[in-house]
Amino acid sequence: MYYLTALLHPSYVYAAQFFPDTSYERDERLIIGTVCYDRKVRLWKVDVGGDGMYRAHECLIELSILDKPNIKAGGPIGIYE
């Protein structure tokens, strides 16, 4: 099955990963992670219907790869801290 939509970015996207959203009751939602040349990682929620038709999309998270990592996330402190 193929879905067609545009996830708009300010520059070209050089990486993407697609995941089915298992927190949703049905297989009608995808989580898509993209990495753009503007140095931002974006996580998108894309809703599709049971008939395979595209419904809507939303950018959930937009993170810069240049930002300082969140130490409270449970990971060890890096050597540069």
N, C-alpha and C positions, 0 to 999 in steps of 0.2 A: 504494500500500500504506500502511496506517495502523498505527501502534503506539500502545498505550495503557499508560501508567505514570504514576506521580506522583513527581516529584523534589521532595522536601520542603524547604521554606525557612521561616525564622522569620517572614517578612513577605511582601508581595506581590512578584512578579517583574515588572519593567517592561521587560526586554529578554532575548532569547534568540537564539542562532544555532546552526544545525544543520550538521554536517559529517560526511561519510562518513569512516571511519578507513581511509586508504589504506595504512597500515603492516600491516594485517591481510590475510591471504590472500584471504578472501572478503568480500563485502559484508554482513557480519553484525554490524557494530559501528558505532555512531554516537558522535561526540564532540559534546557539547552544551555551549555556553557560556551561562551565565545571569548576569544582574545583578539583585540583590535590593535592596530598600529599606533593608536593614541595612548598606548600603555595602560589600558583598562581591561579588566576581566568583568564580564557581565553574565549573570544568570537570568535566563528567561523562562517564563512559564507560558507554554503554548497549549491552548485548549483546542481540541478537535472533537467532533461529534462521533457518535457510534457509527454513523454512515461514512466516516472518513473525510468529512468536509471540515475545512478550517473554520474555527469560530472566533478566536481572539488570542492576543498575546500581550504580555506585560513583562517589563524588565523588573525583576525582583531585587537584584543587588548589582551595584556598580562599584568596583574596587580598583584603585590605582595600584599598579605593581610597585610604585615608588613610595607608597605610604609605609610608615613604620608598622611592623606586625603587631597584632593585638596579643600582648603577653598574657592577658587574662583568659585566653582561649584554652589554656591547659598545656600548651607546648613548652618545652624548655627554652630558657633565655639563650639567645644566640651568642656567638663569640664576639659580636660587634656591639653588644650592649654595655 
